């Protein structure tokens, strides 16, 4: 009986080790994994600029010092929020009677969305898979974004016609 119990314990230990402690392998290279870790974190927005093709100058829709954060989690969630350096100040009571043009609002005052993201490091593209936010036309769409990582600076955009410059905060 003791021999049977020891054999059973040994068999269960082997099974447990083979299932519970097996390492999950990935088809990603170590270099891609290291790059991916560099994108994970919270990034503070320091510049939001679009090139004005008529004047060939950079236009800052949210001002010279926009506020906002982009967060990329290790589990593939993206959350971004942007607002003007001088947000509109209205009371909750007056907000009930305030009429806005939604497109003008998101283009000049405040915008945010959330969802998941995927990264193609070979093409330097991060794709935001939008699930919700202040722009109804983004919901349930994929928003591919070119990016450049330079140390603690993340530049989203082509830097020729548009750019979102962020610095890592954590």
C-alpha positions as CSV (number, residue, x, y, z in Angstrom):
1,X,0.0,0.0,0.0
2,X,2.8,2.4,0.9
3,X,4.5,1.6,-2.4
4,X,1.3,2.4,-4.3
5,X,0.9,5.7,-2.5
6,X,4.5,6.7,-3.2
7,X,4.1,5.7,-6.9
8,X,0.9,7.8,-7.0
9,X,2.6,10.8,-5.3
10,X,5.6,10.5,-7.7
11,X,3.3,10.4,-10.7
12,X,1.2,13.4,-9.5
13,X,4.4,15.3,-8.9
14,X,5.6,14.7,-12.4
15,X,2.2,15.6,-13.9
16,X,2.0,18.8,-11.7
17,X,5.5,19.9,-12.7
18,X,4.9,19.3,-16.4
19,X,1.6,21.3,-16.4
20,X,2.0,23.8,-13.7
21,X,5.6,24.9,-14.3
22,X,6.0,24.6,-18.0
23,X,7.3,27.7,-19.7
24,X,5.2,29.4,-22.3
25,X,7.2,30.2,-25.4
26,X,6.5,33.0,-27.7
27,X,7.2,33.3,-31.4
28,X,8.4,36.9,-30.7
29,X,12.1,37.5,-30.6
30,X,13.7,38.7,-27.4
31,X,14.5,42.0,-29.2
32,X,10.8,42.5,-30.0
33,X,9.8,41.7,-26.4
34,X,12.3,44.3,-25.2
35,X,11.0,46.9,-27.6
36,X,7.4,46.2,-26.5
37,X,8.3,46.7,-22.9
38,X,9.6,50.2,-23.8
39,X,6.1,51.2,-25.1
40,X,4.3,49.9,-21.9
41,X,3.7,52.7,-19.4
42,X,2.2,56.1,-19.0
43,X,3.3,58.9,-21.3
44,X,2.6,62.6,-20.8
45,X,1.6,64.6,-23.8
46,X,3.9,67.6,-24.4
47,X,3.1,68.4,-28.0
48,X,0.0,67.9,-30.2
49,X,0.7,69.4,-33.6
50,X,-0.6,69.2,-37.2
51,X,1.1,70.8,-40.2
52,X,-1.0,73.6,-41.7
53,X,-0.5,72.9,-45.4
54,X,-1.5,76.5,-46.4
55,X,1.1,78.2,-44.2
56,X,3.6,75.3,-43.8
57,X,3.6,75.9,-40.0
58,X,2.7,73.7,-37.1
59,X,-0.8,74.2,-35.7
60,X,-1.4,73.3,-32.0
61,X,-5.1,72.6,-31.7
62,X,-4.8,72.1,-27.9
63,X,-2.3,75.0,-27.4
64,X,1.4,75.1,-26.9
65,X,1.2,73.1,-23.7
66,X,-1.5,70.5,-24.1
67,X,-2.5,68.3,-21.2
68,X,-3.0,64.6,-21.4
69,X,-1.7,61.1,-21.0
70,X,-1.4,58.0,-23.2
71,X,-1.3,54.7,-21.2
72,X,-0.2,51.3,-22.7
73,X,-0.5,48.4,-20.3
74,X,1.5,45.2,-20.5
75,X,-1.9,43.4,-21.1
76,X,-2.6,45.3,-24.3
77,X,-5.0,48.1,-23.1
78,X,-4.7,51.6,-24.3
79,X,-6.2,54.7,-22.7
80,X,-5.7,58.2,-23.9
81,X,-7.0,61.6,-22.7
82,X,-6.1,65.0,-24.2
83,X,-7.3,68.5,-23.3
84,X,-6.5,72.0,-24.1
85,X,-3.9,73.9,-22.0
86,X,-6.8,76.3,-21.1
87,X,-9.9,74.1,-20.6
88,X,-13.3,75.6,-20.8
89,X,-14.5,76.6,-17.4
90,X,-18.2,76.2,-16.9
91,X,-20.3,75.2,-13.9
92,X,-22.3,72.0,-13.9
93,X,-25.5,74.1,-13.8
94,X,-24.6,76.1,-16.9
95,X,-23.4,73.0,-18.7
96,X,-27.1,71.9,-18.9
97,X,-27.7,74.9,-21.2
98,X,-24.5,74.8,-23.1
99,X,-24.6,73.8,-26.8
100,X,-21.5,72.4,-28.5
101,X,-20.4,71.3,-31.9
102,X,-18.9,67.9,-31.0
103,X,-16.4,67.9,-33.8
104,X,-15.2,71.4,-32.8
105,X,-15.1,70.3,-29.2
106,X,-12.8,67.3,-29.7
107,X,-10.6,69.2,-32.2
108,X,-10.0,72.1,-29.8
109,X,-11.0,71.3,-26.2
110,X,-10.9,67.6,-25.1
111,X,-10.8,64.1,-26.5
112,X,-10.3,60.7,-25.1
113,X,-10.7,57.0,-26.0
114,X,-9.8,53.6,-24.8
115,X,-9.5,50.0,-26.1
116,X,-6.8,47.6,-26.8
117,X,-3.6,47.9,-28.9
118,X,-1.2,45.9,-31.0
119,X,2.3,46.7,-32.1
120,X,4.2,45.9,-35.3
121,X,7.8,46.8,-34.4
122,X,9.1,45.9,-37.8
123,X,7.0,48.7,-39.3
124,X,6.9,50.9,-36.2
125,X,3.1,50.9,-36.1
126,X,0.9,50.8,-33.0
127,X,-2.7,50.2,-33.7
128,X,-5.4,51.4,-31.3
129,X,-8.4,49.1,-31.4
130,X,-10.9,51.6,-30.1
131,X,-13.8,50.4,-27.9
132,X,-15.2,53.6,-26.6
133,X,-14.6,57.3,-26.0
134,X,-15.6,60.8,-26.9
135,X,-15.4,60.3,-30.7
136,X,-18.3,58.0,-31.8
137,X,-16.8,57.7,-35.2
138,X,-13.7,56.0,-33.7
139,X,-15.6,53.3,-31.8
140,X,-15.1,49.8,-33.1
141,X,-12.4,51.0,-35.5
142,X,-8.7,50.3,-35.8
143,X,-6.5,53.4,-35.7
144,X,-2.9,52.6,-36.9
145,X,-0.3,55.1,-35.8
146,X,3.3,55.4,-36.9
147,X,5.7,55.8,-34.0
148,X,9.3,56.5,-33.0
149,X,10.8,55.6,-29.6
150,X,13.8,57.6,-28.6
151,X,14.7,56.9,-25.0
152,X,12.0,58.3,-22.8
153,X,10.3,60.1,-25.7
154,X,7.5,58.6,-27.8
155,X,6.6,60.4,-31.1
156,X,3.3,59.2,-32.6
157,X,2.8,60.4,-36.2
158,X,4.9,60.8,-39.3
159,X,6.6,64.0,-37.9
160,X,6.1,65.5,-41.4
161,X,2.4,66.3,-41.3
162,X,1.4,65.4,-37.8
163,X,3.0,64.5,-34.5
164,X,2.1,63.7,-30.9
165,X,5.1,64.0,-28.7
166,X,5.0,62.3,-25.3
167,X,7.5,61.7,-22.4
168,X,7.4,58.6,-20.2
169,X,6.2,59.3,-16.7
170,X,6.4,55.7,-15.4
